[in-house]
Every structure is written in structure tokens, then in C-alpha cells.
Amino acid sequence: MLMTAREDTYQKVRTALEELAYEGAAITVKAVAKQAGIARATLYNDVELLDLVQGFEMQQQFSSSTVFTG
């Protein structure tokens, strides 16, 4: 079964997010677009994709600012 262009883009974005998170790199629209090989406008013009990226971005910010003490 062939993927539609939209499904292909979603897969590229998911993969880019996972790779950036694994590397500990900053997750931003610019970084995700570059890693996925797509235009930033693609992310900004698709509400679901933008929500996905911003969700990862917020999770990363929360994780890096949360300090647990014994």
C-alpha cells in the first residue's frame, strides 16, 4: 500500500522528532523541518503537524526544567 503525500510528510516529521529527541537536540519548528527535509511552511500550514511539534517542544522544555529532589 502506498502512502499519500500527507502520510509521508507525517512519517518524516515523526521520525525527525524521534531522532532529535534521541540526540537531545532542541526541538523547534526549524530543527524539525530541517531534519525531516521539508519546508517550515509545511509545519505552520498544517495544524495537526504544528501541534505535534509543539507538543514535543513543550515536553522537552518541561523535562529539562523539572528537577526532582530526594
C-alpha positions in Angstrom: 0.0 0.0 0.0 1.4 3.4 -1.0 1.4 6.3 1.4 -0.2 9.6 0.4 1.9 12.7 0.4 0.4 13.8 3.7 1.1 10.4 5.3 4.7 10.5 4.0 5.1 14.0 5.5 3.7 12.9 8.9 6.1 10.0 8.9 9.0 12.2 8.1 8.0 14.6 10.9 7.5 11.8 13.5 10.9 10.3 12.5 12.6 13.7 12.8 11.0 14.3 16.2 12.2 10.9 17.5 15.7 11.5 16.1 16.0 15.0 17.6 14.7 13.8 21.0 17.1 10.8 21.0 20.0 13.1 20.2 18.9 15.6 22.9 18.8 18.3 20.3 16.5 21.3 20.7 13.1 20.6 19.2 11.9 23.6 17.2 9.9 24.0 14.1 13.1 25.0 12.2 15.0 22.0 13.5 12.2 19.5 12.8 11.7 20.9 9.3 15.4 20.6 8.5 15.7 17.1 9.9 12.6 16.0 8.0 13.7 17.6 4.8 10.5 19.7 4.5 9.7 23.4 4.4 8.9 25.2 7.7 5.7 26.4 6.0 4.5 22.8 5.7 4.5 22.6 9.5 3.0 26.0 10.0 0.2 25.4 7.5 -0.8 22.0 9.0 -2.4 22.5 12.4 -2.0 18.8 13.4 1.7 18.8 12.4 2.3 22.0 14.3 0.5 20.7 17.3 2.6 17.6 17.2 5.9 19.5 17.0 4.8 22.0 19.7 3.8 19.1 22.0 7.3 17.6 21.7 8.8 21.0 22.2 6.7 21.6 25.4 7.5 18.2 26.7 11.2 18.8 26.2 11.1 22.1 28.0 9.2 20.6 30.9 11.6 17.7 31.1 14.6 19.9 31.1 13.2 22.3 33.7 11.9 19.7 36.1 14.3 18.9 38.9 13.4 16.2 41.3 15.0 16.3 44.8 15.3 13.3 47.1 
